[in-house]
């Protein structure tokens, strides 16, 4: 028997060989040994020397199959058949780990190769991480049984079955992105729900008939409009009709889960169809707007185009649930309605005491180019996660036409998906092919369940197309001929769904014919009724019942006086602190001065005048919401509405401890955003006419960042949409040595935007004027925006003061006379 070499013997090559002899290299060495058994010359000389030195009995009768072949006949050069069994198990465990990595790769990257494009123009990419070789697997492993880890279904399955399930779940008509979510519970919940149903639901007959009704309603409405109002702009939803049954299923699911109200924000694409087939607006009212048969009362303002208008209704669903729906009015500035909707929903929740934010839902419908291109989108999403602006999560739906006006995705974004911007904020995204209504129904239900379960935002990216150009008169073939050809070759979404549903046996030809006949007859009848001219009322209703439009002759102003004794008592309460509360030493001095003001021993400064206005309104039962950058303390360290204990950092808001029955005072330091925050506060005022709502800019020129909201919403919403707002804007203003950037609030811009008594613009110089101006916002039978150029140095100027009697017995003066001037 040959002598077995010992470690360290021989030349340098042998030293390397011995260094390789470890458990981690077992498979590598045994493969070399098997090759040597078959053909000794096929391995390196150093390995031949090692193998030839092995004891003869250890390799007697060995063949290649004994060494690397299938168990149980495998033998190991390291210790016989028992050791070979251990090696086999280790190898299987190693491969099972690779299988789990492959499953994880599908979860992370499947969306990149999912079948999302109904036009078939998106090329399927080759991703190395979704191949067997990338994970050290091969086709020889396809019939090996592995443990699938958390993958839904059988605990163990053949590799080919595991891959088929992953392909169906993550690479079919739904592409899910959620693996980057940091919350383990939310991530596992989505993973389980997606994999249990393989990203779709099989449509039963009732669901299929409901989808047929909604899809046919959308299709026939567009065709009817196209033939009756030739050349009229309506921004058709054709190509994206799946948005109608999607919203219907989403809202029905939400109603089953406890949502009582939903506010929807969207741009013009498909708006008329959503009004008719989701909110149930009477077709005759829509046709009437195209007939120009509507007589607008003088007190209803100028109006707006049809595809900017909003609507509210109560909708009943087949299962017996119901919901109040509102489609927010929106100008052509696409995404800027988003924060307005968020504010409306939070306002409804606050009004009804919904502290869990479950009863009202916000749904924002985006365009693919707009969500990627407009910065107000991430501003709004980020803001919505903060305490002062959270409303329980928003469901975002993208109508992904794969084009923006004439601009293709390669020119409008730098990312793979139009929704990639929201991943910065870690929102889950569900991409879905609009042609597969089973998949569409699945993501709609999943989104509603996720929002109600976790109170977080979620995004649905509905891949579809646009049948016409940007509007019905636009020619898309000028710039996108390949897309136009693909659209012309395919069936309509309704035809595609009918073919699929008939093939699966859930609907038949009679169902389709009955639906078509009923819808067409209804549209014809509604058109006849629309042509009978009818006046329309501008009366306010709902939460606004009892109030009037500002141009209504019945609109009234009421006195803003407040009892002096009560005012002194409230002023004293503002200076009281809890026992053992330790304010900053400078705040102690401020509180002492305010106590003297309340007692009539010192004239009232700006901050105290504001605080007394707040306190008097709170005591009358009016809630107050103040929001802006550094509003708690005040940019100029003058307000101090929130005090901080210097030892414990506990907070104290004296305006919530007035010693009388009162409403709630809320003050929020906002994120560094103007557009989103101002839009939110404006939306809040639309549903809380009983509240005083103030947005405060850190400096007046910061309003530049919210100019779209000011132009298109705040100053014009009543004239365009008959939507009133009592929003107050604080804009610090004054050339006081701080340079050009933080001096002017651009008063001239607000004056240019003034007309037909659309709002009030004020430059106030005394605390009494501020006191009465703020109280006048609620002491009237109408609501109107108020823009105040607030002071800087006058906040503490000894001559810019008022007496307690000026507040208690005075009133607002549109112009202050200069007593030193010669009359």
SULUR-V355366 format. One record per residue. N is the residue number from 0. RES is the residue in one small letter. NEAR is the number of other C-alpha atoms within 8 Angstrom. Layout:
# SULUR-V355366
N_RES_NEAR ; N_RES_NEAR
This chain:
# SULUR-V355366
0_x_4 ; 1_x_7 ; 2_x_7 ; 3_x_7 ; 4_x_7 ; 5_x_5 ; 6_x_6 ; 7_x_7 ; 8_x_8 ; 9_x_7 ; 10_x_6 ; 11_x_6 ; 12_x_8 ; 13_x_13 ; 14_x_12 ; 15_x_8 ; 16_x_11 ; 17_x_9 ; 18_x_7 ; 19_x_7 ; 20_x_9 ; 21_x_7 ; 22_x_5 ; 23_x_5 ; 24_x_9 ; 25_x_10 ; 26_x_8 ; 27_x_7 ; 28_x_9 ; 29_x_12 ; 30_x_10 ; 31_x_9 ; 32_x_9 ; 33_x_12 ; 34_x_12 ; 35_x_13 ; 36_x_10 ; 37_x_8 ; 38_x_8 ; 39_x_9 ; 40_x_8 ; 41_x_7 ; 42_x_11 ; 43_x_7 ; 44_x_7 ; 45_x_9 ; 46_x_10 ; 47_x_12 ; 48_x_8 ; 49_x_11 ; 50_x_9 ; 51_x_6 ; 52_x_10 ; 53_x_11 ; 54_x_10 ; 55_x_8 ; 56_x_5 ; 57_x_7 ; 58_x_9 ; 59_x_6 ; 60_x_4 ; 61_x_8 ; 62_x_9 ; 63_x_11 ; 64_x_8 ; 65_x_10 ; 66_x_14 ; 67_x_10 ; 68_x_9 ; 69_x_7 ; 70_x_7 ; 71_x_5 ; 72_x_8 ; 73_x_14 ; 74_x_13 ; 75_x_11 ; 76_x_9 ; 77_x_5 ; 78_x_9 ; 79_x_9 ; 80_x_10 ; 81_x_8 ; 82_x_11 ; 83_x_12 ; 84_x_12 ; 85_x_8 ; 86_x_10 ; 87_x_9 ; 88_x_8 ; 89_x_8 ; 90_x_8 ; 91_x_8 ; 92_x_8 ; 93_x_8 ; 94_x_10 ; 95_x_10 ; 96_x_8 ; 97_x_11 ; 98_x_12 ; 99_x_10 ; 100_x_9 ; 101_x_13 ; 102_x_12 ; 103_x_8 ; 104_x_11 ; 105_x_13 ; 106_x_11 ; 107_x_10 ; 108_x_8 ; 109_x_14 ; 110_x_13 ; 111_x_8 ; 112_x_11 ; 113_x_13 ; 114_x_11 ; 115_x_13 ; 116_x_10 ; 117_x_10 ; 118_x_11 ; 119_x_6 ; 120_x_6 ; 121_x_6 ; 122_x_5 ; 123_x_7 ; 124_x_6 ; 125_x_5 ; 126_x_7 ; 127_x_6 ; 128_x_8 ; 129_x_9 ; 130_x_9 ; 131_x_10 ; 132_x_7 ; 133_x_9 ; 134_x_11 ; 135_x_8 ; 136_x_11 ; 137_x_8 ; 138_x_6 ; 139_x_6 ; 140_x_8 ; 141_x_9 ; 142_x_8 ; 143_x_7 ; 144_x_8 ; 145_x_10 ; 146_x_8 ; 147_x_13 ; 148_x_6 ; 149_x_4 ; 150_x_9 ; 151_x_8 ; 152_x_5 ; 153_x_6 ; 154_x_9 ; 155_x_8 ; 156_x_11 ; 157_x_11 ; 158_x_13 ; 159_x_8 ; 160_x_8 ; 161_x_10 ; 162_x_9 ; 163_x_8 ; 164_x_9 ; 165_x_11 ; 166_x_11 ; 167_x_10 ; 168_x_12 ; 169_x_16 ; 170_x_16 ; 171_x_11 ; 172_x_11 ; 173_x_18 ; 174_x_16 ; 175_x_12 ; 176_x_11 ; 177_x_11 ; 178_x_7 ; 179_x_6 ; 180_x_11 ; 181_x_6 ; 182_x_6 ; 183_x_7 ; 184_x_6 ; 185_x_9 ; 186_x_12 ; 187_x_8 ; 188_x_8 ; 189_x_10 ; 190_x_8 ; 191_x_10 ; 192_x_9 ; 193_x_10 ; 194_x_11 ; 195_x_9 ; 196_x_8 ; 197_x_10 ; 198_x_14 ; 199_x_12 ; 200_x_9 ; 201_x_5 ; 202_x_8 ; 203_x_7 ; 204_x_8 ; 205_x_6 ; 206_x_8 ; 207_x_12 ; 208_x_10 ; 209_x_9 ; 210_x_9 ; 211_x_13 ; 212_x_9 ; 213_x_12 ; 214_x_13 ; 215_x_12 ; 216_x_10 ; 217_x_12 ; 218_x_11 ; 219_x_11 ; 220_x_10 ; 221_x_12 ; 222_x_8 ; 223_x_9 ; 224_x_9 ; 225_x_9 ; 226_x_7 ; 227_x_6 ; 228_x_8 ; 229_x_7 ; 230_x_7 ; 231_x_7 ; 232_x_7 ; 233_x_10 ; 234_x_12 ; 235_x_11 ; 236_x_12 ; 237_x_12 ; 238_x_10 ; 239_x_13 ; 240_x_12 ; 241_x_12 ; 242_x_9 ; 243_x_14 ; 244_x_13 ; 245_x_11 ; 246_x_10 ; 247_x_10 ; 248_x_11 ; 249_x_13 ; 250_x_10 ; 251_x_11 ; 252_x_11 ; 253_x_12 ; 254_x_12 ; 255_x_8 ; 256_x_8 ; 257_x_8 ; 258_x_13 ; 259_x_10 ; 260_x_11 ; 261_x_15 ; 262_x_15 ; 263_x_13 ; 264_x_15 ; 265_x_16 ; 266_x_15 ; 267_x_11 ; 268_x_8 ; 269_x_11 ; 270_x_13 ; 271_x_11 ; 272_x_14 ; 273_x_10 ; 274_x_13 ; 275_x_11 ; 276_x_12 ; 277_x_10 ; 278_x_15 ; 279_x_9 ; 280_x_11 ; 281_x_8 ; 282_x_10 ; 283_x_11 ; 284_x_9 ; 285_x_11 ; 286_x_11 ; 287_x_14 ; 288_x_10 ; 289_x_9 ; 290_x_9 ; 291_x_6 ; 292_x_12 ; 293_x_11 ; 294_x_8 ; 295_x_7 ; 296_x_10 ; 297_x_5 ; 298_x_8 ; 299_x_13 ; 300_x_11 ; 301_x_6 ; 302_x_9 ; 303_x_8 ; 304_x_6 ; 305_x_10 ; 306_x_9 ; 307_x_13 ; 308_x_11 ; 309_x_11 ; 310_x_11 ; 311_x_9 ; 312_x_10 ; 313_x_9 ; 314_x_10 ; 315_x_8 ; 316_x_8 ; 317_x_5 ; 318_x_4 ; 319_x_6 ; 320_x_10 ; 321_x_11 ; 322_x_12 ; 323_x_11 ; 324_x_13 ; 325_x_13 ; 326_x_13 ; 327_x_13 ; 328_x_11 ; 329_x_13 ; 330_x_8 ; 331_x_7 ; 332_x_9 ; 333_x_12 ; 334_x_13 ; 335_x_13 ; 336_x_14 ; 337_x_13 ; 338_x_13 ; 339_x_14 ; 340_x_16 ; 341_x_15 ; 342_x_15 ; 343_x_15 ; 344_x_15 ; 345_x_14 ; 346_x_13 ; 347_x_12 ; 348_x_14 ; 349_x_9 ; 350_x_8 ; 351_x_6 ; 352_x_6 ; 353_x_10 ; 354_x_6 ; 355_x_5 ; 356_x_11 ; 357_x_11 ; 358_x_10 ; 359_x_14 ; 360_x_14 ; 361_x_14 ; 362_x_12 ; 363_x_13 ; 364_x_12 ; 365_x_14 ; 366_x_12 ; 367_x_15 ; 368_x_12 ; 369_x_11 ; 370_x_14 ; 371_x_12 ; 372_x_8 ; 373_x_8 ; 374_x_6 ; 375_x_10 ; 376_x_10 ; 377_x_10 ; 378_x_10 ; 379_x_12 ; 380_x_10 ; 381_x_9 ; 382_x_12 ; 383_x_12 ; 384_x_9 ; 385_x_8 ; 386_x_6 ; 387_x_6 ; 388_x_12 ; 389_x_11 ; 390_x_13 ; 391_x_12 ; 392_x_14 ; 393_x_14 ; 394_x_14 ; 395_x_12 ; 396_x_12 ; 397_x_13 ; 398_x_14 ; 399_x_12 ; 400_x_12 ; 401_x_10 ; 402_x_11 ; 403_x_14 ; 404_x_6 ; 405_x_10 ; 406_x_8 ; 407_x_9 ; 408_x_11 ; 409_x_6 ; 410_x_7 ; 411_x_11 ; 412_x_10 ; 413_x_6 ; 414_x_6 ; 415_x_5 ; 416_x_5 ; 417_x_12 ; 418_x_11 ; 419_x_10 ; 420_x_10 ; 421_x_9 ; 422_x_9 ; 423_x_7 ; 424_x_9 ; 425_x_9 ; 426_x_12 ; 427_x_12 ; 428_x_12 ; 429_x_12 ; 430_x_13 ; 431_x_15 ; 432_x_16 ; 433_x_13 ; 434_x_10 ; 435_x_9 ; 436_x_9 ; 437_x_10 ; 438_x_14 ; 439_x_14 ; 440_x_14 ; 441_x_11 ; 442_x_13 ; 443_x_13 ; 444_x_11 ; 445_x_9 ; 446_x_13 ; 447_x_13 ; 448_x_11 ; 449_x_12 ; 450_x_15 ; 451_x_11 ; 452_x_6 ; 453_x_7 ; 454_x_12 ; 455_x_9 ; 456_x_12 ; 457_x_14 ; 458_x_13 ; 459_x_15 ; 460_x_13 ; 461_x_13 ; 462_x_15 ; 463_x_16 ; 464_x_13 ; 465_x_10 ; 466_x_8 ; 467_x_11 ; 468_x_12 ; 469_x_10 ; 470_x_10 ; 471_x_12 ; 472_x_8 ; 473_x_8 ; 474_x_7 ; 475_x_12 ; 476_x_7 ; 477_x_6 ; 478_x_6 ; 479_x_9 ; 480_x_9 ; 481_x_6 ; 482_x_9 ; 483_x_11 ; 484_x_8 ; 485_x_9 ; 486_x_10 ; 487_x_7 ; 488_x_6 ; 489_x_7 ; 490_x_8 ; 491_x_7 ; 492_x_11 ; 493_x_11 ; 494_x_8 ; 495_x_10 ; 496_x_12 ; 497_x_11 ; 498_x_8 ; 499_x_8 ; 500_x_12 ; 501_x_11 ; 502_x_6 ; 503_x_6 ; 504_x_7 ; 505_x_10 ; 506_x_12 ; 507_x_9 ; 508_x_7 ; 509_x_6 ; 510_x_9 ; 511_x_11 ; 512_x_8 ; 513_x_8 ; 514_x_11 ; 515_x_10 ; 516_x_8 ; 517_x_8 ; 518_x_11 ; 519_x_9 ; 520_x_8 ; 521_x_8 ; 522_x_11 ; 523_x_8 ; 524_x_8 ; 525_x_12 ; 526_x_12 ; 527_x_9 ; 528_x_8 ; 529_x_13 ; 530_x_9 ; 531_x_7 ; 532_x_9 ; 533_x_7 ; 534_x_8 ; 535_x_8 ; 536_x_5 ; 537_x_9 ; 538_x_6 ; 539_x_10 ; 540_x_7 ; 541_x_5 ; 542_x_7 ; 543_x_9 ; 544_x_7 ; 545_x_7 ; 546_x_9 ; 547_x_12 ; 548_x_16 ; 549_x_8 ; 550_x_7 ; 551_x_8 ; 552_x_4 ; 553_x_5 ; 554_x_13 ; 555_x_7 ; 556_x_8 ; 557_x_7 ; 558_x_7 ; 559_x_11 ; 560_x_10 ; 561_x_10 ; 562_x_8 ; 563_x_10 ; 564_x_6 ; 565_x_8 ; 566_x_13 ; 567_x_10 ; 568_x_9 ; 569_x_13 ; 570_x_13 ; 571_x_12 ; 572_x_11 ; 573_x_10 ; 574_x_11 ; 575_x_7 ; 576_x_7 ; 577_x_5 ; 578_x_4 ; 579_x_4 ; 580_x_7 ; 581_x_8 ; 582_x_10 ; 583_x_9 ; 584_x_6 ; 585_x_6 ; 586_x_9 ; 587_x_9 ; 588_x_8 ; 589_x_8 ; 590_x_9 ; 591_x_9 ; 592_x_9 ; 593_x_13 ; 594_x_11 ; 595_x_10 ; 596_x_14 ; 597_x_14 ; 598_x_9 ; 599_x_9 ; 600_x_7 ; 601_x_9 ; 602_x_10 ; 603_x_13 ; 604_x_13 ; 605_x_14 ; 606_x_10 ; 607_x_11 ; 608_x_14 ; 609_x_11 ; 610_x_9 ; 611_x_12 ; 612_x_13 ; 613_x_10 ; 614_x_11 ; 615_x_11 ; 616_x_11 ; 617_x_14 ; 618_x_12 ; 619_x_8 ; 620_x_9 ; 621_x_13 ; 622_x_12 ; 623_x_13 ; 624_x_11 ; 625_x_12 ; 626_x_14 ; 627_x_14 ; 628_x_12 ; 629_x_10 ; 630_x_15 ; 631_x_11 ; 632_x_11 ; 633_x_10 ; 634_x_9 ; 635_x_5 ; 636_x_7 ; 637_x_9 ; 638_x_9 ; 639_x_10 ; 640_x_10 ; 641_x_10 ; 642_x_9 ; 643_x_11 ; 644_x_13 ; 645_x_8 ; 646_x_5 ; 647_x_5 ; 648_x_7 ; 649_x_6 ; 650_x_8 ; 651_x_9 ; 652_x_9 ; 653_x_13 ; 654_x_11 ; 655_x_9 ; 656_x_9 ; 657_x_12 ; 658_x_6 ; 659_x_6 ; 660_x_6 ; 661_x_11 ; 662_x_12 ; 663_x_9 ; 664_x_10 ; 665_x_7 ; 666_x_10 ; 667_x_10 ; 668_x_10 ; 669_x_12 ; 670_x_8 ; 671_x_5 ; 672_x_9 ; 673_x_11 ; 674_x_13 ; 675_x_14 ; 676_x_16 ; 677_x_11 ; 678_x_15 ; 679_x_15 ; 680_x_15 ; 681_x_13 ; 682_x_15 ; 683_x_16 ; 684_x_15 ; 685_x_11 ; 686_x_11 ; 687_x_11 ; 688_x_12 ; 689_x_7 ; 690_x_11 ; 691_x_14 ; 692_x_13 ; 693_x_12 ; 694_x_14 ; 695_x_12 ; 696_x_15 ; 697_x_11 ; 698_x_12 ; 699_x_16 ; 700_x_13 ; 701_x_11 ; 702_x_12 ; 703_x_6 ; 704_x_8 ; 705_x_12 ; 706_x_9 ; 707_x_10 ; 708_x_12 ; 709_x_9 ; 710_x_10 ; 711_x_10 ; 712_x_9 ; 713_x_12 ; 714_x_13 ; 715_x_10 ; 716_x_12 ; 717_x_14 ; 718_x_12 ; 719_x_11 ; 720_x_12 ; 721_x_12 ; 722_x_9 ; 723_x_10 ; 724_x_13 ; 725_x_13 ; 726_x_15 ; 727_x_12 ; 728_x_12 ; 729_x_13 ; 730_x_16 ; 731_x_13 ; 732_x_14 ; 733_x_9 ; 734_x_8 ; 735_x_8 ; 736_x_5 ; 737_x_8 ; 738_x_8 ; 739_x_6 ; 740_x_7 ; 741_x_11 ; 742_x_15 ; 743_x_12 ; 744_x_15 ; 745_x_8 ; 746_x_8 ; 747_x_6 ; 748_x_7 ; 749_x_9 ; 750_x_8 ; 751_x_6 ; 752_x_8 ; 753_x_10 ; 754_x_5 ; 755_x_4 ; 756_x_6 ; 757_x_12 ; 758_x_10 ; 759_x_9 ; 760_x_10 ; 761_x_8 ; 762_x_7 ; 763_x_10 ; 764_x_9 ; 765_x_11 ; 766_x_16 ; 767_x_14 ; 768_x_12 ; 769_x_13 ; 770_x_13 ; 771_x_15 ; 772_x_9 ; 773_x_9 ; 774_x_11 ; 775_x_12 ; 776_x_12 ; 777_x_11 ; 778_x_10 ; 779_x_11 ; 780_x_11 ; 781_x_10 ; 782_x_14 ; 783_x_13 ; 784_x_14 ; 785_x_13 ; 786_x_12 ; 787_x_12 ; 788_x_15 ; 789_x_11 ; 790_x_11 ; 791_x_10 ; 792_x_7 ; 793_x_9 ; 794_x_11 ; 795_x_8 ; 796_x_8 ; 797_x_5 ; 798_x_4 ; 799_x_13 ; 800_x_13 ; 801_x_12 ; 802_x_10 ; 803_x_12 ; 804_x_8 ; 805_x_10 ; 806_x_15 ; 807_x_11 ; 808_x_10 ; 809_x_11 ; 810_x_11 ; 811_x_9 ; 812_x_6 ; 813_x_4 ; 814_x_4 ; 815_x_5 ; 816_x_4 ; 817_x_5 ; 818_x_4 ; 819_x_4 ; 820_x_5 ; 821_x_3 ; 822_x_2
